[in-house]
Amino acid sequence: MKVLYRQKPPPQIRKAVITCPAYFSAIEVENTMKAGQLAGFDVLEIVREPTAAAVYYGAEYLKEGEKLLVCDLGGAHLMRPF
């Protein structure tokens, strides 16, 4: 990766859409936006993770009558030892 980076540095990224967990409160969402701005990004939107997943998996391409089920299982719950 270092070699690829030296050959062609990535373009400057100025604008960002940031995802946050569905359970974040309004204050946590606002703080996420502020963190993005402090990092130098023009934060266009904060999107909840289930919404982001639906968009990524093609919700905008659904045909009439089709439905899309998005389940947010939450990574923390999947990381628990058994």
C-alpha positions as CSV (number, residue, x, y, z in Angstrom):
1,M,0.0,0.0,0.0
2,K,2.9,2.3,0.8
3,V,4.3,1.8,-2.7
4,L,0.9,2.6,-4.3
5,Y,0.5,5.7,-2.2
6,R,3.9,7.0,-3.3
7,Q,3.1,6.3,-6.9
8,K,-0.2,8.1,-6.8
9,P,-1.2,10.0,-3.7
10,P,-4.9,10.0,-2.9
11,P,-6.9,13.1,-3.8
12,Q,-7.8,15.6,-1.1
13,I,-11.1,14.7,0.5
14,R,-13.0,17.7,1.7
15,K,-16.6,16.6,1.9
16,A,-17.9,13.6,4.0
17,V,-21.0,11.7,4.9
18,I,-20.5,10.1,8.3
19,T,-22.4,7.2,9.7
20,C,-23.3,6.7,13.4
21,P,-25.0,3.9,15.3
22,A,-28.8,3.9,15.4
23,Y,-28.8,4.3,19.2
24,F,-26.8,7.6,19.3
25,S,-28.7,10.4,21.0
26,A,-29.1,13.8,19.3
27,I,-26.2,15.1,21.3
28,E,-23.9,12.2,20.2
29,V,-24.9,12.8,16.6
30,E,-24.1,16.5,17.0
31,N,-20.8,15.7,18.5
32,T,-20.0,13.3,15.7
33,M,-20.7,16.1,13.2
34,K,-18.4,18.5,15.2
35,A,-15.7,15.8,15.3
36,G,-15.8,15.6,11.5
37,Q,-15.6,19.3,11.2
38,L,-12.7,19.5,13.6
39,A,-11.0,16.9,11.4
40,G,-11.3,19.3,8.5
41,F,-14.3,17.8,6.7
42,D,-17.3,19.6,5.3
43,V,-19.8,17.2,6.8
44,L,-22.7,16.9,4.4
45,E,-24.8,14.6,6.5
46,I,-24.8,12.2,9.5
47,V,-26.6,9.0,8.5
48,R,-27.7,6.3,10.9
49,E,-26.0,2.9,10.1
50,P,-29.3,1.0,9.2
51,T,-30.1,3.8,6.7
52,A,-26.7,3.7,5.3
53,A,-26.9,-0.1,4.9
54,A,-30.2,0.2,3.1
55,V,-28.9,2.8,0.7
56,Y,-25.7,0.8,0.1
57,Y,-27.6,-2.4,-0.7
58,G,-29.8,-0.6,-3.3
59,A,-33.0,0.6,-1.7
60,E,-33.2,3.2,-4.4
61,Y,-33.4,0.4,-7.0
62,L,-36.3,-1.5,-5.5
63,K,-39.1,-2.3,-7.9
64,E,-42.7,-1.5,-7.1
65,G,-44.0,-4.0,-4.5
66,E,-40.5,-5.1,-3.4
67,K,-39.4,-4.6,0.2
68,L,-36.0,-4.4,1.8
69,L,-35.4,-5.6,5.4
70,V,-32.4,-4.1,7.1
71,C,-31.4,-5.5,10.5
72,D,-28.8,-3.7,12.7
73,L,-27.3,-6.3,14.9
74,G,-24.8,-4.0,16.5
75,G,-21.2,-5.1,16.4
76,A,-20.7,-4.9,20.2
77,H,-23.2,-7.7,20.7
78,L,-21.5,-10.0,18.2
79,M,-18.1,-9.5,19.9
80,R,-19.1,-11.2,23.2
81,P,-17.3,-14.4,24.0
82,F,-19.4,-17.5,24.4
